[in-house]
Amino acid sequence: MIEATAVYSQPLNPFEILIVLLCSLIVLRLVAFDRERAKTRFKPQYSFLAWLLIVVHGAVAIRVISRDICLTATPWYAFLIPLFFLSCYVIYREHGNVAAMVRSFIHPRGE
């Protein structure tokens, strides 16, 4: 059995650092969204979706840092890193506006 102190003494590997960085960037952008500047109406479903994204990405970052989960021990990190890159790109492209992010998936800009 591995002792808990042995797990915590190991440094984060580059993939875990990248996951924590991407999740932190997503959370910071969503928290810093300025609805007044975006000139959008309040819609509770988009606020709930933004809250859910903040909670999920924040929880992933905290759990990776605290070593509650080890994503690199499974093939999940190969799926999560591109997913977090994509979501980080879309959230920053839309300036943290979750409603615009959802609309961009429903009606892509190329149409």
Backbone as XML, in Angstrom:
<?xml version="1.0"?>
<chain id="A" units="angstrom">
  <residue number="1" name="MET">
    <atom name="N" x="0.835" y="-1.173" z="0.000"/>
    <atom name="CA" x="0.000" y="0.000" z="0.000"/>
    <atom name="C" x="0.889" y="1.248" z="0.000"/>
  </residue>
  <residue number="2" name="ILE">
    <atom name="N" x="0.533" y="2.210" z="-0.824"/>
    <atom name="CA" x="1.290" y="3.455" z="-0.910"/>
    <atom name="C" x="0.827" y="4.395" z="0.191"/>
  </residue>
  <residue number="3" name="GLU">
    <atom name="N" x="1.773" y="4.980" z="0.864"/>
    <atom name="CA" x="1.425" y="5.941" z="1.906"/>
    <atom name="C" x="1.018" y="7.263" z="1.275"/>
  </residue>
  <residue number="4" name="ALA">
    <atom name="N" x="0.161" y="7.987" z="1.974"/>
    <atom name="CA" x="-0.327" y="9.264" z="1.465"/>
    <atom name="C" x="0.797" y="10.276" z="1.321"/>
  </residue>
  <residue number="5" name="THR">
    <atom name="N" x="1.784" y="10.236" z="2.196"/>
    <atom name="CA" x="2.871" y="11.210" z="2.115"/>
    <atom name="C" x="3.719" y="10.979" z="0.879"/>
  </residue>
  <residue number="6" name="ALA">
    <atom name="N" x="3.812" y="9.745" z="0.410"/>
    <atom name="CA" x="4.595" y="9.465" z="-0.789"/>
    <atom name="C" x="3.931" y="10.064" z="-2.021"/>
  </residue>
  <residue number="7" name="VAL">
    <atom name="N" x="2.604" y="10.051" z="-2.050"/>
    <atom name="CA" x="1.879" y="10.611" z="-3.189"/>
    <atom name="C" x="2.022" y="12.124" z="-3.213"/>
  </residue>
  <residue number="8" name="TYR">
    <atom name="N" x="1.900" y="12.771" z="-2.051"/>
    <atom name="CA" x="1.973" y="14.222" z="-2.003"/>
    <atom name="C" x="3.385" y="14.751" z="-2.241"/>
  </residue>
  <residue number="9" name="SER">
    <atom name="N" x="4.388" y="13.935" z="-2.002"/>
    <atom name="CA" x="5.752" y="14.416" z="-2.170"/>
    <atom name="C" x="6.182" y="14.439" z="-3.633"/>
  </residue>
  <residue number="10" name="GLN">
    <atom name="N" x="5.444" y="13.751" z="-4.491"/>
    <atom name="CA" x="5.792" y="13.754" z="-5.908"/>
    <atom name="C" x="5.325" y="15.060" z="-6.545"/>
  </residue>
  <residue number="11" name="PRO">
    <atom name="N" x="6.171" y="15.655" z="-7.378"/>
    <atom name="CA" x="5.744" y="16.900" z="-8.034"/>
    <atom name="C" x="4.724" y="16.607" z="-9.137"/>
  </residue>
  <residue number="12" name="LEU">
    <atom name="N" x="3.985" y="17.627" z="-9.506"/>
    <atom name="CA" x="3.041" y="17.479" z="-10.611"/>
    <atom name="C" x="3.817" y="17.300" z="-11.907"/>
  </residue>
  <residue number="13" name="ASN">
    <atom name="N" x="3.336" y="16.419" z="-12.761"/>
    <atom name="CA" x="3.998" y="16.262" z="-14.050"/>
    <atom name="C" x="3.475" y="17.333" z="-15.014"/>
  </residue>
  <residue number="14" name="PRO">
    <atom name="N" x="4.090" y="17.509" z="-16.175"/>
    <atom name="CA" x="3.692" y="18.592" z="-17.087"/>
    <atom name="C" x="2.233" y="18.519" z="-17.545"/>
  </residue>
  <residue number="15" name="PHE">
    <atom name="N" x="1.700" y="17.315" z="-17.715"/>
    <atom name="CA" x="0.303" y="17.195" z="-18.131"/>
    <atom name="C" x="-0.639" y="17.684" z="-17.033"/>
  </residue>
  <residue number="16" name="GLU">
    <atom name="N" x="-0.327" y="17.355" z="-15.798"/>
    <atom name="CA" x="-1.158" y="17.817" z="-14.687"/>
    <atom name="C" x="-1.056" y="19.327" z="-14.517"/>
  </residue>
  <residue number="17" name="ILE">
    <atom name="N" x="0.119" y="19.869" z="-14.706"/>
    <atom name="CA" x="0.287" y="21.327" z="-14.637"/>
    <atom name="C" x="-0.526" y="22.002" z="-15.734"/>
  </residue>
  <residue number="18" name="LEU">
    <atom name="N" x="-0.516" y="21.419" z="-16.934"/>
    <atom name="CA" x="-1.284" y="21.969" z="-18.047"/>
    <atom name="C" x="-2.782" y="21.915" z="-17.758"/>
  </residue>
  <residue number="19" name="ILE">
    <atom name="N" x="-3.256" y="20.817" z="-17.191"/>
    <atom name="CA" x="-4.673" y="20.691" z="-16.851"/>
    <atom name="C" x="-5.057" y="21.729" z="-15.800"/>
  </residue>
  <residue number="20" name="VAL">
    <atom name="N" x="-4.237" y="21.894" z="-14.780"/>
    <atom name="CA" x="-4.520" y="22.886" z="-13.730"/>
    <atom name="C" x="-4.511" y="24.295" z="-14.319"/>
  </residue>
  <residue number="21" name="LEU">
    <atom name="N" x="-3.563" y="24.589" z="-15.184"/>
    <atom name="CA" x="-3.480" y="25.913" z="-15.801"/>
    <atom name="C" x="-4.708" y="26.202" z="-16.663"/>
  </residue>
  <residue number="22" name="LEU">
    <atom name="N" x="-5.092" y="25.254" z="-17.506"/>
    <atom name="CA" x="-6.253" y="25.463" z="-18.370"/>
    <atom name="C" x="-7.535" y="25.627" z="-17.556"/>
  </residue>
  <residue number="23" name="CYS">
    <atom name="N" x="-7.717" y="24.782" z="-16.547"/>
    <atom name="CA" x="-8.914" y="24.894" z="-15.701"/>
    <atom name="C" x="-8.938" y="26.231" z="-14.965"/>
  </residue>
  <residue number="24" name="SER">
    <atom name="N" x="-7.794" y="26.670" z="-14.484"/>
    <atom name="CA" x="-7.725" y="27.948" z="-13.775"/>
    <atom name="C" x="-8.027" y="29.114" z="-14.708"/>
  </residue>
  <residue number="25" name="LEU">
    <atom name="N" x="-7.521" y="29.061" z="-15.929"/>
    <atom name="CA" x="-7.814" y="30.118" z="-16.901"/>
    <atom name="C" x="-9.300" y="30.174" z="-17.230"/>
  </residue>
  <residue number="26" name="ILE">
    <atom name="N" x="-9.922" y="29.013" z="-17.373"/>
    <atom name="CA" x="-11.355" y="28.961" z="-17.664"/>
    <atom name="C" x="-12.149" y="29.563" z="-16.506"/>
  </residue>
  <residue number="27" name="VAL">
    <atom name="N" x="-11.823" y="29.165" z="-15.289"/>
    <atom name="CA" x="-12.538" y="29.680" z="-14.115"/>
    <atom name="C" x="-12.351" y="31.191" z="-13.993"/>
  </residue>
  <residue number="28" name="LEU">
    <atom name="N" x="-11.134" y="31.679" z="-14.165"/>
    <atom name="CA" x="-10.885" y="33.122" z="-14.045"/>
    <atom name="C" x="-11.648" y="33.919" z="-15.095"/>
  </residue>
  <residue number="29" name="ARG">
    <atom name="N" x="-11.701" y="33.419" z="-16.324"/>
    <atom name="CA" x="-12.405" y="34.143" z="-17.385"/>
    <atom name="C" x="-13.909" y="34.181" z="-17.120"/>
  </residue>
  <residue number="30" name="LEU">
    <atom name="N" x="-14.458" y="33.055" z="-16.663"/>
    <atom name="CA" x="-15.895" y="33.020" z="-16.395"/>
    <atom name="C" x="-16.264" y="33.879" z="-15.189"/>
  </residue>
  <residue number="31" name="VAL">
    <atom name="N" x="-15.427" y="33.883" z="-14.176"/>
    <atom name="CA" x="-15.700" y="34.696" z="-12.989"/>
    <atom name="C" x="-15.580" y="36.180" z="-13.323"/>
  </residue>
  <residue number="32" name="ALA">
    <atom name="N" x="-14.687" y="36.535" z="-14.229"/>
    <atom name="CA" x="-14.448" y="37.938" z="-14.568"/>
    <atom name="C" x="-15.379" y="38.459" z="-15.662"/>
  </residue>
  <residue number="33" name="PHE">
    <atom name="N" x="-16.381" y="37.693" z="-16.056"/>
    <atom name="CA" x="-17.304" y="38.143" z="-17.101"/>
    <atom name="C" x="-18.087" y="39.358" z="-16.620"/>
  </residue>
  <residue number="34" name="ASP">
    <atom name="N" x="-18.145" y="40.385" z="-17.459"/>
    <atom name="CA" x="-18.846" y="41.624" z="-17.137"/>
    <atom name="C" x="-20.114" y="41.699" z="-17.987"/>
  </residue>
  <residue number="35" name="ARG">
    <atom name="N" x="-21.257" y="41.432" z="-17.369"/>
    <atom name="CA" x="-22.517" y="41.410" z="-18.105"/>
    <atom name="C" x="-22.908" y="42.801" z="-18.588"/>
  </residue>
  <residue number="36" name="GLU">
    <atom name="N" x="-22.552" y="43.834" z="-17.848"/>
    <atom name="CA" x="-22.868" y="45.212" z="-18.245"/>
    <atom name="C" x="-22.159" y="45.564" z="-19.557"/>
  </residue>
  <residue number="37" name="ARG">
    <atom name="N" x="-20.910" y="45.160" z="-19.664"/>
    <atom name="CA" x="-20.127" y="45.462" z="-20.866"/>
    <atom name="C" x="-20.630" y="44.665" z="-22.067"/>
  </residue>
  <residue number="38" name="ALA">
    <atom name="N" x="-21.125" y="43.468" z="-21.819"/>
    <atom name="CA" x="-21.590" y="42.621" z="-22.913"/>
    <atom name="C" x="-22.949" y="43.062" z="-23.437"/>
  </residue>
  <residue number="39" name="LYS">
    <atom name="N" x="-23.663" y="43.861" z="-22.653"/>
    <atom name="CA" x="-24.982" y="44.372" z="-23.041"/>
    <atom name="C" x="-25.940" y="43.235" z="-23.400"/>
  </residue>
  <residue number="40" name="THR">
    <atom name="N" x="-25.981" y="42.245" z="-22.533"/>
    <atom name="CA" x="-26.897" y="41.124" z="-22.736"/>
    <atom name="C" x="-27.902" y="41.089" z="-21.600"/>
  </residue>
  <residue number="41" name="ARG">
    <atom name="N" x="-29.045" y="40.499" z="-21.904"/>
    <atom name="CA" x="-30.063" y="40.351" z="-20.869"/>
    <atom name="C" x="-29.717" y="39.174" z="-19.973"/>
  </residue>
  <residue number="42" name="PHE">
    <atom name="N" x="-30.219" y="39.235" z="-18.751"/>
    <atom name="CA" x="-29.995" y="38.149" z="-17.797"/>
    <atom name="C" x="-30.876" y="36.965" z="-18.164"/>
  </residue>
  <residue number="43" name="LYS">
    <atom name="N" x="-30.262" y="35.808" z="-18.303"/>
    <atom name="CA" x="-31.008" y="34.575" z="-18.539"/>
    <atom name="C" x="-30.505" y="33.546" z="-17.535"/>
  </residue>
  <residue number="44" name="PRO">
    <atom name="N" x="-31.399" y="33.067" z="-16.671"/>
    <atom name="CA" x="-30.953" y="32.187" z="-15.589"/>
    <atom name="C" x="-30.324" y="30.883" z="-16.063"/>
  </residue>
  <residue number="45" name="GLN">
    <atom name="N" x="-30.753" y="30.356" z="-17.202"/>
    <atom name="CA" x="-30.179" y="29.090" z="-17.663"/>
    <atom name="C" x="-28.707" y="29.257" z="-18.040"/>
  </residue>
  <residue number="46" name="TYR">
    <atom name="N" x="-28.335" y="30.400" z="-18.587"/>
    <atom name="CA" x="-26.929" y="30.628" z="-18.928"/>
    <atom name="C" x="-26.103" y="30.916" z="-17.671"/>
  </residue>
  <residue number="47" name="SER">
    <atom name="N" x="-26.718" y="31.571" z="-16.703"/>
    <atom name="CA" x="-26.018" y="31.791" z="-15.433"/>
    <atom name="C" x="-25.755" y="30.470" z="-14.727"/>
  </residue>
  <residue number="48" name="PHE">
    <atom name="N" x="-26.739" y="29.575" z="-14.766"/>
    <atom name="CA" x="-26.548" y="28.257" z="-14.162"/>
    <atom name="C" x="-25.463" y="27.478" z="-14.892"/>
  </residue>
  <residue number="49" name="LEU">
    <atom name="N" x="-25.453" y="27.553" z="-16.218"/>
    <atom name="CA" x="-24.420" y="26.859" z="-16.995"/>
    <atom name="C" x="-23.035" y="27.427" z="-16.685"/>
  </residue>
  <residue number="50" name="ALA">
    <atom name="N" x="-22.933" y="28.746" z="-16.546"/>
    <atom name="CA" x="-21.647" y="29.357" z="-16.189"/>
    <atom name="C" x="-21.210" y="28.908" z="-14.800"/>
  </residue>
  <residue number="51" name="TRP">
    <atom name="N" x="-22.146" y="28.874" z="-13.855"/>
    <atom name="CA" x="-21.829" y="28.406" z="-12.504"/>
    <atom name="C" x="-21.361" y="26.955" z="-12.539"/>
  </residue>
  <residue number="52" name="LEU">
    <atom name="N" x="-22.038" y="26.129" z="-13.321"/>
    <atom name="CA" x="-21.669" y="24.717" z="-13.423"/>
    <atom name="C" x="-20.272" y="24.555" z="-14.024"/>
  </residue>
  <residue number="53" name="LEU">
    <atom name="N" x="-19.955" y="25.333" z="-15.050"/>
    <atom name="CA" x="-18.616" y="25.283" z="-15.646"/>
    <atom name="C" x="-17.548" y="25.715" z="-14.641"/>
  </residue>
  <residue number="54" name="ILE">
    <atom name="N" x="-17.835" y="26.750" z="-13.868"/>
    <atom name="CA" x="-16.881" y="27.216" z="-12.855"/>
    <atom name="C" x="-16.648" y="26.144" z="-11.800"/>
  </residue>
  <residue number="55" name="VAL">
    <atom name="N" x="-17.715" y="25.528" z="-11.326"/>
    <atom name="CA" x="-17.591" y="24.504" z="-10.283"/>
    <atom name="C" x="-16.831" y="23.286" z="-10.798"/>
  </residue>
  <residue number="56" name="VAL">
    <atom name="N" x="-17.161" y="22.823" z="-11.992"/>
    <atom name="CA" x="-16.515" y="21.619" z="-12.536"/>
    <atom name="C" x="-15.032" y="21.862" z="-12.791"/>
  </residue>
  <residue number="57" name="HIS">
    <atom name="N" x="-14.702" y="22.954" z="-13.474"/>
    <atom name="CA" x="-13.294" y="23.213" z="-13.783"/>
    <atom name="C" x="-12.497" y="23.547" z="-12.524"/>
  </residue>
  <residue number="58" name="GLY">
    <atom name="N" x="-13.115" y="24.258" z="-11.601"/>
    <atom name="CA" x="-12.434" y="24.540" z="-10.338"/>
    <atom name="C" x="-12.188" y="23.278" z="-9.531"/>
  </residue>
  <residue number="59" name="ALA">
    <atom name="N" x="-13.168" y="22.380" z="-9.518"/>
    <atom name="CA" x="-13.007" y="21.123" z="-8.778"/>
    <atom name="C" x="-11.919" y="20.254" z="-9.390"/>
  </residue>
  <residue number="60" name="VAL">
    <atom name="N" x="-11.852" y="20.213" z="-10.713"/>
    <atom name="CA" x="-10.796" y="19.425" z="-11.367"/>
    <atom name="C" x="-9.430" y="19.983" z="-11.000"/>
  </residue>
  <residue number="61" name="ALA">
    <atom name="N" x="-9.274" y="21.301" z="-11.060"/>
    <atom name="CA" x="-7.982" y="21.910" z="-10.730"/>
    <atom name="C" x="-7.594" y="21.637" z="-9.279"/>
  </residue>
  <residue number="62" name="ILE">
    <atom name="N" x="-8.535" y="21.799" z="-8.373"/>
    <atom name="CA" x="-8.238" y="21.574" z="-6.951"/>
    <atom name="C" x="-7.913" y="20.114" z="-6.684"/>
  </residue>
  <residue number="63" name="ARG">
    <atom name="N" x="-8.654" y="19.206" z="-7.303"/>
    <atom name="CA" x="-8.411" y="17.779" z="-7.050"/>
    <atom name="C" x="-7.095" y="17.315" z="-7.653"/>
  </residue>
  <residue number="64" name="VAL">
    <atom name="N" x="-6.681" y="17.893" z="-8.780"/>
    <atom name="CA" x="-5.378" y="17.522" z="-9.350"/>
    <atom name="C" x="-4.257" y="18.053" z="-8.467"/>
  </residue>
  <residue number="65" name="ILE">
    <atom name="N" x="-4.380" y="19.292" z="-8.001"/>
    <atom name="CA" x="-3.350" y="19.868" z="-7.135"/>
    <atom name="C" x="-3.245" y="19.103" z="-5.821"/>
  </residue>
  <residue number="66" name="SER">
    <atom name="N" x="-4.387" y="18.736" z="-5.251"/>
    <atom name="CA" x="-4.370" y="18.036" z="-3.960"/>
    <atom name="C" x="-4.139" y="16.537" z="-4.106"/>
  </residue>
  <residue number="67" name="ARG">
    <atom name="N" x="-3.958" y="16.080" z="-5.330"/>
    <atom name="CA" x="-3.666" y="14.667" z="-5.608"/>
    <atom name="C" x="-4.816" y="13.736" z="-5.246"/>
  </residue>
  <residue number="68" name="ASP">
    <atom name="N" x="-6.042" y="14.242" z="-5.248"/>
    <atom name="CA" x="-7.187" y="13.364" z="-5.035"/>
    <atom name="C" x="-7.419" y="12.480" z="-6.249"/>
  </residue>
  <residue number="69" name="ILE">
    <atom name="N" x="-7.134" y="13.015" z="-7.424"/>
    <atom name="CA" x="-7.242" y="12.219" z="-8.639"/>
    <atom name="C" x="-5.923" y="12.304" z="-9.392"/>
  </residue>
  <residue number="70" name="CYS">
    <atom name="N" x="-5.579" y="11.236" z="-10.033"/>
    <atom name="CA" x="-4.371" y="11.206" z="-10.857"/>
    <atom name="C" x="-4.815" y="10.914" z="-12.282"/>
  </residue>
  <residue number="71" name="LEU">
    <atom name="N" x="-4.960" y="11.958" z="-13.075"/>
    <atom name="CA" x="-5.482" y="11.799" z="-14.425"/>
    <atom name="C" x="-4.492" y="11.131" z="-15.360"/>
  </residue>
  <residue number="72" name="THR">
    <atom name="N" x="-3.216" y="11.240" z="-15.076"/>
    <atom name="CA" x="-2.228" y="10.664" z="-15.987"/>
    <atom name="C" x="-2.061" y="9.166" z="-15.795"/>
  </residue>
  <residue number="73" name="ALA">
    <atom name="N" x="-2.643" y="8.601" z="-14.750"/>
    <atom name="CA" x="-2.576" y="7.152" z="-14.554"/>
    <atom name="C" x="-3.580" y="6.438" z="-15.453"/>
  </residue>
  <residue number="74" name="THR">
    <atom name="N" x="-4.494" y="7.178" z="-16.030"/>
    <atom name="CA" x="-5.499" y="6.622" z="-16.931"/>
    <atom name="C" x="-5.378" y="7.321" z="-18.277"/>
  </residue>
  <residue number="75" name="PRO">
    <atom name="N" x="-6.013" y="6.796" z="-19.306"/>
    <atom name="CA" x="-5.966" y="7.482" z="-20.607"/>
    <atom name="C" x="-6.851" y="8.724" z="-20.676"/>
  </residue>
  <residue number="76" name="TRP">
    <atom name="N" x="-7.470" y="9.120" z="-19.564"/>
    <atom name="CA" x="-8.354" y="10.278" z="-19.565"/>
    <atom name="C" x="-7.646" y="11.573" z="-19.904"/>
  </residue>
  <residue number="77" name="TYR">
    <atom name="N" x="-6.388" y="11.712" z="-19.511"/>
    <atom name="CA" x="-5.723" y="12.994" z="-19.757"/>
    <atom name="C" x="-5.552" y="13.249" z="-21.250"/>
  </residue>
  <residue number="78" name="ALA">
    <atom name="N" x="-5.436" y="12.190" z="-22.044"/>
    <atom name="CA" x="-5.319" y="12.365" z="-23.493"/>
    <atom name="C" x="-6.615" y="12.914" z="-24.084"/>
  </residue>
  <residue number="79" name="PHE">
    <atom name="N" x="-7.723" y="12.687" z="-23.416"/>
    <atom name="CA" x="-9.009" y="13.227" z="-23.847"/>
    <atom name="C" x="-9.269" y="14.598" z="-23.229"/>
  </residue>
  <residue number="80" name="LEU">
    <atom name="N" x="-8.854" y="14.780" z="-21.987"/>
    <atom name="CA" x="-9.174" y="16.012" z="-21.268"/>
    <atom name="C" x="-8.365" y="17.216" z="-21.732"/>
  </residue>
  <residue number="81" name="ILE">
    <atom name="N" x="-7.109" y="17.015" z="-22.072"/>
    <atom name="CA" x="-6.279" y="18.154" z="-22.471"/>
    <atom name="C" x="-6.824" y="18.834" z="-23.732"/>
  </residue>
  <residue number="82" name="PRO">
    <atom name="N" x="-7.133" y="18.103" z="-24.821"/>
    <atom name="CA" x="-7.737" y="18.792" z="-25.974"/>
    <atom name="C" x="-9.105" y="19.397" z="-25.654"/>
  </residue>
  <residue number="83" name="LEU">
    <atom name="N" x="-9.883" y="18.726" z="-24.799"/>
    <atom name="CA" x="-11.187" y="19.261" z="-24.417"/>
    <atom name="C" x="-11.040" y="20.572" z="-23.649"/>
  </residue>
  <residue number="84" name="PHE">
    <atom name="N" x="-10.096" y="20.631" z="-22.719"/>
    <atom name="CA" x="-9.871" y="21.861" z="-21.963"/>
    <atom name="C" x="-9.283" y="22.958" z="-22.854"/>
  </residue>
  <residue number="85" name="PHE">
    <atom name="N" x="-8.406" y="22.596" z="-23.803"/>
    <atom name="CA" x="-7.894" y="23.586" z="-24.754"/>
    <atom name="C" x="-9.036" y="24.178" z="-25.568"/>
  </residue>
  <residue number="86" name="LEU">
    <atom name="N" x="-9.913" y="23.321" z="-26.069"/>
    <atom name="CA" x="-11.034" y="23.786" z="-26.878"/>
    <atom name="C" x="-11.969" y="24.672" z="-26.066"/>
  </residue>
  <residue number="87" name="SER">
    <atom name="N" x="-12.332" y="24.236" z="-24.866"/>
    <atom name="CA" x="-13.240" y="25.051" z="-24.061"/>
    <atom name="C" x="-12.582" y="26.363" z="-23.633"/>
  </residue>
  <residue number="88" name="CYS">
    <atom name="N" x="-11.292" y="26.340" z="-23.346"/>
    <atom name="CA" x="-10.589" y="27.572" z="-22.990"/>
    <atom name="C" x="-10.573" y="28.535" z="-24.180"/>
  </residue>
  <residue number="89" name="TYR">
    <atom name="N" x="-10.323" y="28.013" z="-25.368"/>
    <atom name="CA" x="-10.310" y="28.846" z="-26.571"/>
    <atom name="C" x="-11.681" y="29.478" z="-26.815"/>
  </residue>
  <residue number="90" name="VAL">
    <atom name="N" x="-12.733" y="28.672" z="-26.735"/>
    <atom name="CA" x="-14.078" y="29.180" z="-27.009"/>
    <atom name="C" x="-14.502" y="30.198" z="-25.952"/>
  </residue>
  <residue number="91" name="ILE">
    <atom name="N" x="-14.210" y="29.932" z="-24.703"/>
    <atom name="CA" x="-14.596" y="30.857" z="-23.632"/>
    <atom name="C" x="-13.852" y="32.183" z="-23.765"/>
  </residue>
  <residue number="92" name="TYR">
    <atom name="N" x="-12.580" y="32.147" z="-24.119"/>
    <atom name="CA" x="-11.834" y="33.399" z="-24.303"/>
    <atom name="C" x="-12.236" y="34.106" z="-25.590"/>
  </residue>
  <residue number="93" name="ARG">
    <atom name="N" x="-12.599" y="33.352" z="-26.619"/>
    <atom name="CA" x="-13.045" y="33.974" z="-27.867"/>
    <atom name="C" x="-14.339" y="34.745" z="-27.646"/>
  </residue>
  <residue number="94" name="GLU">
    <atom name="N" x="-15.205" y="34.198" z="-26.795"/>
    <atom name="CA" x="-16.491" y="34.848" z="-26.510"/>
    <atom name="C" x="-16.422" y="35.753" z="-25.285"/>
  </residue>
  <residue number="95" name="HIS">
    <atom name="N" x="-15.238" y="36.022" z="-24.772"/>
    <atom name="CA" x="-15.009" y="36.924" z="-23.634"/>
    <atom name="C" x="-15.757" y="36.486" z="-22.374"/>
  </residue>
  <residue number="96" name="GLY">
    <atom name="N" x="-15.923" y="35.172" z="-22.196"/>
    <atom name="CA" x="-16.584" y="34.650" z="-21.011"/>
    <atom name="C" x="-18.095" y="34.637" z="-21.086"/>
  </residue>
  <residue number="97" name="ASN">
    <atom name="N" x="-18.658" y="35.001" z="-22.226"/>
    <atom name="CA" x="-20.106" y="35.047" z="-22.405"/>
    <atom name="C" x="-20.610" y="33.643" z="-22.741"/>
  </residue>
  <residue number="98" name="VAL">
    <atom name="N" x="-21.233" y="32.987" z="-21.779"/>
    <atom name="CA" x="-21.689" y="31.609" z="-21.969"/>
    <atom name="C" x="-22.818" y="31.551" z="-22.991"/>
  </residue>
  <residue number="99" name="ALA">
    <atom name="N" x="-23.691" y="32.543" z="-23.019"/>
    <atom name="CA" x="-24.772" y="32.563" z="-23.999"/>
    <atom name="C" x="-24.210" y="32.627" z="-25.418"/>
  </residue>
  <residue number="100" name="ALA">
    <atom name="N" x="-23.202" y="33.458" z="-25.634"/>
    <atom name="CA" x="-22.574" y="33.540" z="-26.956"/>
    <atom name="C" x="-21.843" y="32.246" z="-27.293"/>
  </residue>
  <residue number="101" name="MET">
    <atom name="N" x="-21.289" y="31.598" z="-26.282"/>
    <atom name="CA" x="-20.604" y="30.329" z="-26.503"/>
    <atom name="C" x="-21.597" y="29.262" z="-26.962"/>
  </residue>
  <residue number="102" name="VAL">
    <atom name="N" x="-22.751" y="29.199" z="-26.315"/>
    <atom name="CA" x="-23.775" y="28.225" z="-26.706"/>
    <atom name="C" x="-24.285" y="28.545" z="-28.102"/>
  </residue>
  <residue number="103" name="ARG">
    <atom name="N" x="-24.525" y="29.825" z="-28.381"/>
    <atom name="CA" x="-24.983" y="30.217" z="-29.715"/>
    <atom name="C" x="-23.967" y="29.878" z="-30.792"/>
  </residue>
  <residue number="104" name="SER">
    <atom name="N" x="-22.671" y="29.980" z="-30.485"/>
    <atom name="CA" x="-21.655" y="29.675" z="-31.495"/>
    <atom name="C" x="-21.614" y="28.185" z="-31.816"/>
  </residue>
  <residue number="105" name="PHE">
    <atom name="N" x="-22.032" y="27.343" z="-30.869"/>
    <atom name="CA" x="-22.113" y="25.913" z="-31.166"/>
    <atom name="C" x="-23.367" y="25.586" z="-31.963"/>
  </residue>
  <residue number="106" name="ILE">
    <atom name="N" x="-24.453" y="26.322" z="-31.710"/>
    <atom name="CA" x="-25.700" y="26.069" z="-32.430"/>
    <atom name="C" x="-25.630" y="26.642" z="-33.836"/>
  </residue>
  <residue number="107" name="HIS">
    <atom name="N" x="-25.133" y="27.864" z="-33.965"/>
    <atom name="CA" x="-25.006" y="28.536" z="-35.260"/>
    <atom name="C" x="-23.558" y="28.949" z="-35.459"/>
  </residue>
  <residue number="108" name="PRO">
    <atom name="N" x="-22.735" y="28.099" z="-36.061"/>
    <atom name="CA" x="-21.325" y="28.466" z="-36.267"/>
    <atom name="C" x="-21.196" y="29.725" z="-37.113"/>
  </residue>
  <residue number="109" name="ARG">
    <atom name="N" x="-20.099" y="30.442" z="-36.931"/>
    <atom name="CA" x="-19.894" y="31.728" z="-37.616"/>
    <atom name="C" x="-19.738" y="31.585" z="-39.124"/>
  </residue>
  <residue number="110" name="GLY">
    <atom name="N" x="-19.385" y="30.421" z="-39.605"/>
    <atom name="CA" x="-19.170" y="30.230" z="-41.033"/>
    <atom name="C" x="-20.450" y="30.172" z="-41.837"/>
  </residue>
  <residue number="111" name="GLU">
    <atom name="N" x="-21.586" y="30.004" z="-41.171"/>
    <atom name="CA" x="-22.851" y="29.882" z="-41.899"/>
    <atom name="C" x="-23.446" y="31.225" z="-42.207"/>
  </residue>
</chain>
